[in-house]
Amino acid sequence: MSAYLISLGAGILIGVFYALFKVRSPAPPGIALIGLLGMVLGERLITGVGHLFGG
């Protein structure tokens, strides 16, 4: 649970910096969400394969 809270806090902090310095997000929201989905699926895939072969 603490990893989720750290991730949320880091995201909020980055968002505050973006707002203060009037920086636009480097990726449109749709593309960013698809990238996040890919990261989560990739992590699950690697974890699943590790359990399958590693025991």
N, C-alpha and C positions, 0 to 999 in steps of 0.2 A: 504494500500500500504506500510506503514512503517513496518508492520510485515514482509512483504516479503523482504524488504531491510535489516532488522535486521537479518533475517534468512540467507540471502545470505552472508552478512558480516561475520556472525559467521562461516558459512561453509568455506569461504575463509580463515579466520583466523586459523581455525583448520587445513585446508590443508597446510597452510604455516608452522605451527608447525610440522605437520607430515613430511614435506619435510626437515625442518631444522634438526630434530632429527632422520631422516631416519627411521621413524616408518612406518610399513606397515599398511594399513587399516585393521581393525579387521574383516571385512567381504568382500568377493569378490564383485565386483561391481554389478553383476547380482542379488545376494542375497540382497544386500543393497537396490537396486532399488525396488525389490519386497516388502521388508519391508516398504519402504516409501510409496509405493502404498497402502499397507494394512493400514498404519496409516491414510492416507488421506481418504480411503473408510470408515474406522471405524469412523472417525470424522464426515463424511457426514451422515452416518447411524444414529449415536447418535443425531445429529442435526435434522435430518428428523423425527425421532421418537419423539423427544421433541416437535417439532412443531405440529405433529399429535395429541399427547395427551395433550400437554400443551396449545395449541391454539395459 
